[in-house]
Amino acid sequence: MKKECDINIKKTIELAEAMILLARQGDDAREDSGCGVLYGTLLDSGFKIKQLALKEKEAHINKGWWK
């Protein structure tokens, strides 16, 4: 059985991946520079969140907590 904290890390990774996908789709469909700023910020945030979550997942794996 997975720990609640591990489930939340997994959900965070999935959310970050959805943010990255949406940012790419939004940038492809944008019609002005304001949208470019919005989707650029979303993309950067998605990558940063994913990086942090993956680092935390690795820490849980190293501690033997991750199932």
C-alpha positions as CSV (number, residue, x, y, z in Angstrom):
1,M,0.0,0.0,0.0
2,K,1.4,3.4,-1.0
3,K,1.8,6.1,1.5
4,E,-0.4,9.2,1.2
5,C,2.8,11.4,0.8
6,D,3.9,9.2,-2.2
7,I,0.5,9.4,-3.8
8,N,0.6,13.2,-3.5
9,I,4.1,13.3,-5.1
10,K,2.8,11.2,-8.0
11,K,-0.2,13.5,-8.4
12,T,2.1,16.5,-8.4
13,I,4.3,15.0,-11.1
14,E,1.2,14.3,-13.2
15,L,-0.1,17.9,-12.6
16,A,3.3,19.3,-13.7
17,E,3.2,17.2,-16.8
18,A,-0.3,18.5,-17.6
19,M,0.9,22.1,-17.1
20,I,3.8,21.5,-19.5
21,L,1.5,20.0,-22.1
22,L,-1.1,22.9,-21.7
23,A,1.7,25.5,-22.0
24,R,3.0,24.0,-25.2
25,Q,-0.6,23.7,-26.7
26,G,-1.4,27.3,-25.6
27,D,1.8,28.6,-27.1
28,D,1.1,26.9,-30.4
29,A,-2.4,28.5,-30.5
30,R,-1.5,32.0,-29.1
31,E,-2.3,35.1,-31.0
32,D,-0.5,37.8,-29.0
33,S,2.5,38.4,-26.8
34,G,0.4,38.4,-23.6
35,C,-0.4,34.8,-24.1
36,G,3.2,34.1,-24.8
37,V,4.1,35.4,-21.3
38,L,1.3,33.4,-19.7
39,Y,2.3,30.1,-21.4
40,G,6.0,30.7,-20.9
41,T,5.4,31.2,-17.2
42,L,3.2,28.1,-17.1
43,L,5.9,26.1,-18.9
44,D,8.7,27.3,-16.6
45,S,6.5,26.6,-13.5
46,G,5.6,23.1,-14.7
47,F,9.3,22.2,-15.2
48,K,10.3,23.6,-11.8
49,I,7.5,21.8,-10.0
50,K,8.2,18.6,-11.8
51,Q,11.9,18.8,-11.0
52,L,11.1,19.4,-7.3
53,A,8.6,16.5,-7.2
54,L,11.1,14.1,-8.9
55,K,13.8,15.1,-6.4
56,E,11.4,14.4,-3.6
57,K,10.4,11.1,-5.1
58,E,14.1,10.1,-5.3
59,A,14.5,11.0,-1.7
60,H,11.6,8.8,-0.7
61,I,13.0,6.0,-2.8
62,N,16.4,6.3,-1.2
63,K,14.8,6.2,2.3
64,G,12.9,3.0,1.3
65,W,9.5,4.7,1.6
66,W,8.4,4.6,-2.0
67,K,6.4,1.6,-2.9
